[in-house]
């Protein structure tokens, strides 16, 4: 007879073990629904932030294009100066003058000095 009362409390123990996971799942669902509600309420703010992000992306893209254009300009200027230095190295004893051409580029022009008044 002592065995019968012991069996009754053991059947209640598995029921209590299921209460904790069920309570945790219910709490998680409640937190999830509250988070969704907050996100839905903040939706107009999210649209403004998304619009701001799109504007920033376009401004960054424009800035990158400007930088690429400046880099290309520097590369072309480097090529021009390489040509100028090559011209100057072919005749190092000559006197040169930097001249601004009609197209806006600088070029190296050799100055021919006549007679004894030539500086060395």
C-alpha positions as a printed Julia matrix, in Angstrom:
120×3 Matrix{Float64}:
  0.0    0.0     0.0
  2.86   2.3     0.48
  3.66   1.98   -3.22
  0.39   3.55   -4.39
  0.88   6.98   -2.77
  4.37   7.25   -4.18
  3.14   6.76   -7.73
  0.72   9.67   -7.6
  3.36  12.36   -6.93
  5.58  10.95   -9.68
  2.86  11.5   -12.3
  2.6   15.16  -11.26
  6.35  15.68  -11.73
  6.33  15.33  -15.57
  3.46  17.84  -15.76
  5.54  20.41  -13.88
  8.48  19.78  -16.19
  6.29  20.77  -19.16
  5.11  23.97  -17.49
  8.53  25.66  -17.64
  9.12  25.16  -21.39
  5.54  26.2   -22.12
  5.96  29.31  -20.0
  9.26  30.13  -21.73
  7.68  29.71  -25.18
  4.76  31.94  -24.2
  7.14  34.6   -22.85
  9.23  34.47  -26.02
  6.09  34.83  -28.15
  5.01  37.82  -26.07
  8.42  39.49  -26.43
  8.42  38.77  -30.17
  4.96  40.3   -30.61
  5.98  43.38  -28.61
  9.09  43.78  -30.76
  6.99  43.53  -33.93
  4.55  46.11  -32.56
  7.41  48.51  -31.82
  8.81  48.0   -35.31
  5.41  48.67  -36.88
  5.01  51.86  -34.84
  8.51  53.01  -35.84
  7.9   52.28  -39.54
  7.59  55.96  -40.59
 10.95  56.61  -38.95
 12.44  53.65  -40.78
 11.27  55.1   -44.1
 13.03  58.37  -43.32
 16.19  56.52  -42.39
 16.02  54.46  -45.56
 15.59  57.63  -47.64
 18.55  59.22  -45.84
 20.63  56.11  -46.54
 19.74  56.27  -50.24
 20.74  59.94  -50.37
 24.02  59.15  -48.66
 24.69  56.32  -51.13
 24.16  58.66  -54.08
 26.39  61.34  -52.53
 29.13  58.79  -51.89
 28.84  57.54  -55.48
 29.17  61.11  -56.77
 32.21  61.71  -54.55
 33.83  58.52  -55.79
 33.24  59.61  -59.4
 34.83  63.0   -58.69
 37.84  61.29  -57.11
 38.18  58.94  -60.09
 38.08  61.92  -62.47
 40.8   63.66  -60.47
 42.91  60.5   -60.48
 42.51  60.23  -64.26
 43.57  63.88  -64.58
 46.65  63.22  -62.46
 47.53  60.2   -64.59
 47.32  62.24  -67.78
 49.42  64.99  -66.18
 51.98  62.38  -65.19
 52.11  61.11  -68.76
 52.63  64.65  -70.04
 55.45  65.32  -67.58
 57.06  61.99  -68.43
 57.15  63.16  -72.07
 58.59  66.52  -70.97
 61.3   64.83  -68.89
 62.14  62.51  -71.77
 62.52  65.53  -74.04
 64.73  67.28  -71.49
 66.9   64.21  -70.95
 67.59  63.93  -74.67
 69.4   67.29  -74.58
 70.39  68.03  -70.95
 72.7   70.96  -71.78
 69.93  72.99  -73.4
 67.93  75.71  -71.67
 64.21  75.06  -71.49
 61.17  77.16  -70.77
 57.81  75.86  -69.55
 55.08  77.18  -71.83
 51.31  77.06  -71.4
 49.9   75.88  -74.76
 46.58  76.93  -76.3
 44.88  73.74  -75.16
 45.79  74.47  -71.54
 48.64  72.0   -71.19
 52.13  72.86  -70.03
 54.97  71.92  -72.31
 58.72  72.26  -72.33
 60.19  74.45  -75.05
 63.89  74.66  -75.79
 65.3   78.17  -75.81
 68.08  78.75  -78.28
 70.58  81.18  -76.81
 72.66  83.06  -79.31
 76.23  84.23  -78.78
 78.2   85.0   -75.7
 75.37  86.36  -73.52
 74.06  82.89  -72.86
 74.01  81.91  -69.21
 75.4   78.49  -68.3
